[in-house]
Amino acid sequence: MASSKEYLEFILGQLSELEEITYRVMMGEFIIYYRGKIVGGIYDDRLLVKPVKAAISYMPTASYELPYEGAKEMLLVDEVDNKEFLAGLFGAMYDELPAPKPKKKKQTTPSF
């Protein structure tokens, strides 16, 4: 089941206190970026985040769920109605998130 645009808009509204929140559509779901790093995503209208140490400490009772079959488990964020909680979670996670992989440069063919 793909996630709805309405749920994406709700989550983006909840994250509006934070700067540089972006997203990308991926197979009917939404990957969420914070300041250029992947924090998690919206899968089947659920906000899931990477299980980095800071997120586990911030949400010690969070359940682990699969975003889709064959994927690594992620943490389910239950408190999506609490803007301050979400801002604190994303802020706590940021330093532990991997830096984005550099984009490969397209090879150009020389023109003769």
FENRASUL-V283607 format. One record per residue. N is the residue number from 1. RES is the residue in one small letter. PSI is psi as a letter, one per 40 degrees, with the letter a starting at -180 (* if undefined). Layout:
n = {N | N}
res = {RES | RES}
psi = {PSI | PSI}
//
This chain:
n = {1 | 2 | 3 | 4 | 5 | 6 | 7 | 8 | 9 | 10 | 11 | 12 | 13 | 14 | 15 | 16 | 17 | 18 | 19 | 20 | 21 | 22 | 23 | 24 | 25 | 26 | 27 | 28 | 29 | 30 | 31 | 32 | 33 | 34 | 35 | 36 | 37 | 38 | 39 | 40 | 41 | 42 | 43 | 44 | 45 | 46 | 47 | 48 | 49 | 50 | 51 | 52 | 53 | 54 | 55 | 56 | 57 | 58 | 59 | 60 | 61 | 62 | 63 | 64 | 65 | 66 | 67 | 68 | 69 | 70 | 71 | 72 | 73 | 74 | 75 | 76 | 77 | 78 | 79 | 80 | 81 | 82 | 83 | 84 | 85 | 86 | 87 | 88 | 89 | 90 | 91 | 92 | 93 | 94 | 95 | 96 | 97 | 98 | 99 | 100 | 101 | 102 | 103 | 104 | 105 | 106 | 107 | 108 | 109 | 110 | 111 | 112}
res = {m | a | s | s | k | e | y | l | e | f | i | l | g | q | l | s | e | l | e | e | i | t | y | r | v | m | m | g | e | f | i | i | y | y | r | g | k | i | v | g | g | i | y | d | d | r | l | l | v | k | p | v | k | a | a | i | s | y | m | p | t | a | s | y | e | l | p | y | e | g | a | k | e | m | l | l | v | d | e | v | d | n | k | e | f | l | a | g | l | f | g | a | m | y | d | e | l | p | a | p | k | p | k | k | k | k | q | t | t | p | s | f}
psi = {h | i | i | i | d | d | d | d | d | d | d | d | d | d | e | e | d | i | i | f | h | i | i | h | h | h | f | e | i | h | h | h | i | h | f | e | i | h | d | a | i | h | h | f | f | h | h | i | i | i | f | i | d | d | d | d | d | d | g | d | e | i | i | h | i | h | d | i | h | e | i | i | i | i | h | h | h | d | f | e | e | h | d | d | d | d | d | d | d | d | d | d | d | d | d | e | i | i | i | i | h | i | i | h | h | h | h | i | h | h | h | *}
//
